[in-house]
Amino acid sequence: MYSPKFTITNKILKNIGIIEACKEVIDHAPLLPYYEKQFRDEALVRTVHYGTHLEGNELNLTQAEKVMMGQEVVARERDIQEVINYRKAMDFINEFKVESSTLRQRFGQEFKVAEDNIKTIHKITVYKILPEDKCGEYRTTQVVVKNSFTGEVSFRPPMALAIPYQIKDLLAFINSKTQQDIHPILRSGVVHYELVRIHPFVDGNGRVGRTLSTLILFLEGYDIRKFFSLEEYFDSEAGQYYEALQSVGKNGGDLTNWLEYFTEGLAIELSKIKERVEKISIDGKLRQKLGGKPLMLTDRQLKIIEYIQQTGFLQNRAFGQLFPMVSEDTILNELKVLVNNGIIRKQGVTKGARYVMV
């Protein structure tokens, strides 16, 4: 069975510490349903766009979002299809995670990742991109991977004959109980690298590797409300991403540098999300008061709540500072909604009245 070689450095420990702290805040933040959906939708768009852009897709973020919404975009047919496919690959691993959770809860069974799952991810990813007979099928020829910037050969993947055996070893690693001691983040990073190294398909290996890596996070309880996109981090400095992957081969198969890079990316991404969540999150008392029912608060209402939480109260004289160019009547109407829903209360009846959290 495949056994990865790496050292848990101080940098990796620091990154995982940040990830765990952010995960705790994000997982337990009492976000209203509107913002929960907004965060997930944004993360999905970023994942699909940057995950394909990294491979040379020419659509911009707005165009990718329009394609995902079923709107027409004037662009290369291949670029459009790649976005559609990557979105469907994300849907597939979400469904896989749900099925796995259902089996575990109802029957106590583990839903293992199988070879067919990897082939299905590939088939979805390259639908209408590759000839049908190459979708979901291992390559039968030797290939080389070139640096997209210099054109130089980056590495030579294993011979085609070795692919089924190496994939089998990777699946044994993924499903092995004895490998559970490896932190899920590191397991995900290992799987990402190893799938790319094996390079089992003629095209689409990067997208399949990132999708499989994300699936591992989901199955290990690190979906983190599906608010994150590692793809954006990878694409922001594509050269560093490929250098980090290539560092393993240069270091005799040692994944330490790659895992430092991988964990740093997730730490950075989750830190950004944590800040956003904390900014708009409403405390547990509010969630309990609402009884879990959806309440679509406006941006102004969220800003009012945030202001009161930070300063302790809001008075009329602060309206102009908080909302320049907005009439006092408009702000009072926003406050009225919050008061009527038991989120804040008014103390006093004059212009000097205060609005405080309930």
Protein Blocks (a to p, Z undefined) as FASTA:
>chain_A
ZZddddddfklmmmmmmmmmmmmmmmmmccdfklmmmmmmmmmmmmmmmmmmmnopabdf
klmmmmmnopacdddfklmmmmmmmmmmmmmmmmmmmmmmmmmmmnopacdddfklmmmm
mmmmmgokbcfklgopacfbdcddddfklopafbdcddfklmmmmmmmmmmmmmpmklmm
pcfklmmmmmmmmmmmnomafghklmmmmmmmmmmmmmnopnnnolacfklmmmmmmmlm
mmmmmmmmmnnopaklmmmmmmmmmmmmmmmmmmmmmmmpccfklmmmnnopacdddfkl
mmmmmmmmmnopacfklmmmmmghiafklmmmmmmmmmmnomaccedjbfkbccddZZ
